[in-house]
Amino acid sequence: MGLTEARLVDAVPDLLSEFAERPWQKDVRCEAKDGVLRLSALNDFDSNGQALLDELWDAVIAYVHFDDKVSFEVEGVSVQSSLAGD
């Protein structure tokens, strides 16, 4: 949160491109809506969302120009057990 709507929209393709280079994050989705940039991904190691949050923080700092404060938070985590034979 804390980015202008235009910067949020501009950030989406850059973040998707960056996360395409991170094969440990699967099914990455990113959207800018209602003043919030949301990024979600599937992985098998991040049960509290902090690793993804750290990676998002790094990517936003690298790709998005901002003048004001920005904030990041884990909005939610869903943990699924794997099925036998997967």
C-alpha positions in Angstrom: 0.0 0.0 0.0 1.1 3.6 -0.5 1.7 3.8 -4.2 -0.4 5.8 -6.7 -2.8 3.9 -8.8 -0.8 4.6 -12.0 2.4 3.3 -10.3 0.6 0.2 -9.1 -0.7 -0.6 -12.6 2.8 0.0 -14.1 4.4 -2.3 -11.5 2.3 -5.4 -12.4 4.2 -6.4 -15.6 7.6 -5.7 -14.0 6.8 -7.8 -11.0 5.4 -10.7 -13.0 8.5 -10.6 -15.2 10.8 -10.6 -12.1 8.9 -13.5 -10.4 9.1 -15.5 -13.6 12.8 -15.7 -12.8 12.0 -17.2 -9.4 11.0 -20.8 -10.2 10.5 -21.7 -6.5 7.5 -19.4 -6.6 4.8 -21.0 -8.7 1.5 -19.8 -10.2 2.4 -16.2 -9.4 -0.4 -13.7 -9.8 -0.2 -9.9 -9.4 -3.0 -7.3 -9.6 -3.4 -3.7 -8.8 -6.8 -2.8 -7.4 -8.3 -0.2 -5.1 -4.9 1.3 -4.2 -3.3 -2.1 -3.3 -0.8 -4.2 -5.2 -1.5 -7.9 -4.4 0.9 -10.7 -5.3 0.2 -14.3 -4.6 2.2 -17.5 -5.3 2.4 -21.2 -4.5 5.4 -22.7 -2.9 6.3 -25.6 -0.6 8.4 -23.8 2.0 6.8 -20.5 3.2 4.1 -21.4 5.7 3.7 -17.9 7.0 4.2 -15.8 3.9 7.3 -14.0 5.1 9.6 -15.3 2.3 7.2 -14.2 -0.4 6.8 -10.8 1.4 10.6 -10.3 1.5 10.9 -11.2 -2.2 8.0 -8.8 -3.1 9.7 -6.0 -1.0 13.0 -6.5 -2.9 11.2 -6.4 -6.3 9.2 -3.3 -5.5 12.3 -1.5 -4.3 14.1 -2.5 -7.5 11.3 -1.7 -10.0 8.9 0.8 -8.6 9.6 4.5 -8.1 7.8 6.0 -5.1 8.1 9.2 -3.1 6.0 8.4 -0.1 6.0 5.6 2.4 4.9 2.2 1.2 3.9 -0.6 3.4 3.8 -4.4 3.0 1.9 -7.0 4.8 0.9 -10.6 4.5 -2.8 -10.6 3.8 -3.3 -14.3 4.2 -1.7 -17.7 3.9 -3.4 -20.9 2.9 -1.5 -24.1 3.8 -2.4 -27.3 1.9 -1.1 -30.7 2.6 0.2 -32.6 -0.4 -1.6 -35.7 -1.6 0.2 -39.0 -1.5 1.6 -39.9 -4.9 2.1 -36.2 -6.1 
